[in-house]
Amino acid sequence: MDADLLKINDAKEQTVILDILKKKDAQLPGVQEWWVGMKREKNDINQWTWTDSSSANHSYIRWGIDEPNNYNQNEHCGEIWESTFNDKNCDSKLNFVCERPKDQPVRCSVEDGYSYHNKKCYKFYNNQLKRSEALSACAGEFAQLVTIETEEDQHAVTELAYSYQSNVWLGIKFMNKVSQWLVINSPNWEQPANMFFWQTDDNFNNSIENCAALNVSAKDNVNNWYIENCTLTNAFICQKPAGVCSRGFEQYEEKCFLFKENMKQSWNQAKHYCEGFESNLLEIESDGEQNYISTKLQKRRVIPRLWIGIKSKHTGMTNGSLSMDKANYYWEMSKGTRTPAYLNVRATGTASACGYIDPGRSGGWYFDLPCNTPLPFICYSDVMNGNVQPRQFTTFTTPTTTTTIQTTHRALIPVIPVTKKTSVIVQPTSTVTKQIVTTTDKLDYCH
C-alpha cells in the first residue's frame, strides 16, 4: 500500500495519534497494542530510530512507567500500549499503524479489496463459482478474470491464492473450434495464450469444457496449473491494470475520473478547471467506459446533467435532426482535438456546440443547452504508470476564455488505501501531510 509504519514528528502529532488509538481501544475487546515505526539502535540500546533512520526525540515520546526496560534483553521494537510507548519483542503479533504522504497517489483501490503486484491490481473472491460465473463477476467489477502474462504475474497470483488456500480459476480456456488455449478473461475478448505453468500431471479431456485453474496443493509452487472442468466451481481472482491517479480521482482501467457533481460551471469554465488539475473534460471511448460512468453516477444518486468534453460541429439544428456521424463531433482537450471513436448521442431539441451526459436519461449525450449554462462536470486523465501511450491529437485548437477561474488548491478527499479489518483516520486540514491507517490484522514488526 506504499506506506510505512507510523513516525511521530512532534508532541502535537503524538497527542492526536494517542487520542485516535484510545478511541480504537474502546471499540475493541481486550487490551490492544499497536506497532509504530520505532526501533532500538543495534549499537546503542538507549537510542531509538524511526523507519526513515531519523532519531526518535525522547523529549516528547510518552514512555510508560519504567519503560523502555528491554525485558530479557529482547525488546527492540516500539509499540503504543494503553496510551503510552513501550518496548516489545519484535516477533510479537500486534495491531499496527501505517502512514503515507497525503499527496502520494494510490496504485490500486485497496479500500475495495485490491492489492498491488507488478503493475496490476488483484482481488481474491472465495465464492465458489463456475468459470463462466467468475468471468461475469469480474466484469461486474469492471475487471478481468486473472491472467498470467509473465513469471512475475505467476508468483503474485500464486502468493495470493496460497494465502487463502483456495484453488482459483485462471483467464485461459481451451477452445475446440481452434484447438488451442485462448485468453478469455472478459466477455467478448479472445487472444492466444503464450504463457503456461502446467503441472506435470495435467489431465486433458476432450469430452468436457477445459479451463485452467491454479492448484494451491501442488508440490511445485511455480508450475501449479491444472485442467479443470469449466462447469465445476472454484474461487477466483479479478485483476485490473494498476496505475496512479491524482488525489480525488477514481480509477477505471487506465483512466482516472474526478466527479465534480457539486460544482457548477459553464463548459469553458469546466474545461479550464480540469486543466488546472492536469486533466481534461471527460472523454468516453467505449461501451465499458460509458457503463462505468453511468453506473457510478447512478450509485452516487447523481441526477443532474454533467458537462463532458465533446463538441458538435453543427449547431442550430432542431427537432431531433442531430447527426449520428462521428465526423461531425470532436473531443476538445488541452492538447488539441480528436474525432470520437465512440458515440452515445441522443437527438433532441435545438443543437448547441457543447455536449453533456444525462444520467437521468440512461446516460445519453445531449447538445440542447447553451455552452454558458452552469452544470456539474467530470474530469479525466490517463493513469500514470509509464505504460500508457500518449494520446494522439489532430489539431491544436485550445480556445481562450475571458473568464478567470479561481481555484483553491485544497487537498481533495483522497482514495484511501486500507486493508482487511481496518479503520481509516484522515486529518482534514490542509496542513497535515500524511494519512493514518490503523489495522487490527495481527503481524510482527516489519523488518
Number of C-alpha atoms within 10 A of each C-alpha: 18 13 15 18 22 24 20 21 13 13 14 10 13 18 15 13 18 18 13 15 21 15 10 15 18 11 9 10 8 8 9 18 23 26 31 25 25 25 25 21 16 10 7 8 14 11 14 20 18 22 16 11 12 11 15 20 15 10 8 14 15 17 18 16 10 7 13 19 16 17 12 7 9 13 20 23 27 25 26 24 20 16 21 16 22 25 24 22 18 20 15 14 15 19 20 25 26 22 23 21 14 20 14 17 21 25 27 28 23 20 15 14 16 24 22 22 17 12 16 18 23 26 22 20 20 15 12 17 20 18 27 16 15 28 25 18 21 23 17 11 14 18 23 24 29 29 21 20 13 13 13 12 17 22 15 18 24 22 14 20 21 17 10 13 15 20 24 31 33 27 25 24 25 22 16 11 6 8 8 12 20 19 23 23 26 20 13 6 9 15 11 13 18 11 12 17 15 18 19 11 10 13 11 15 11 9 7 11 17 22 23 23 25 30 24 21 12 13 10 13 18 15 17 23 27 23 22 23 17 21 15 12 19 21 23 30 28 26 24 25 21 27 26 22 28 24 20 18 23 19 26 23 16 18 19 23 24 23 20 17 18 10 12 16 21 19 26 20 20 27 24 24 21 23 17 13 16 14 22 27 28 28 23 22 13 14 12 14 16 19 15 17 21 21 15 14 19 15 9 10 11 18 14 16 22 27 32 27 26 27 20 19 13 13 15 12 16 14 10 13 14 23 16 13 10 14 13 14 23 19 22 26 25 17 15 16 21 19 15 18 12 13 18 16 20 19 20 15 17 17 24 21 18 27 27 27 28 19 21 15 13 12 23 19 23 25 24 22 17 15 20 12 13 18 22 22 29 24 25 26 23 22 23 17 14 10 12 12 7 8 8 10 14 10 12 13 12 12 11 8 10 7 10 9 13 7 9 6 9 9 16 14 12 19 20 23 25 22 19 12 9 15 14 17 14 16 14 11 9 11 9 13 15 16 22 24 22 24 20 19 14 14 16 16 25 14 9
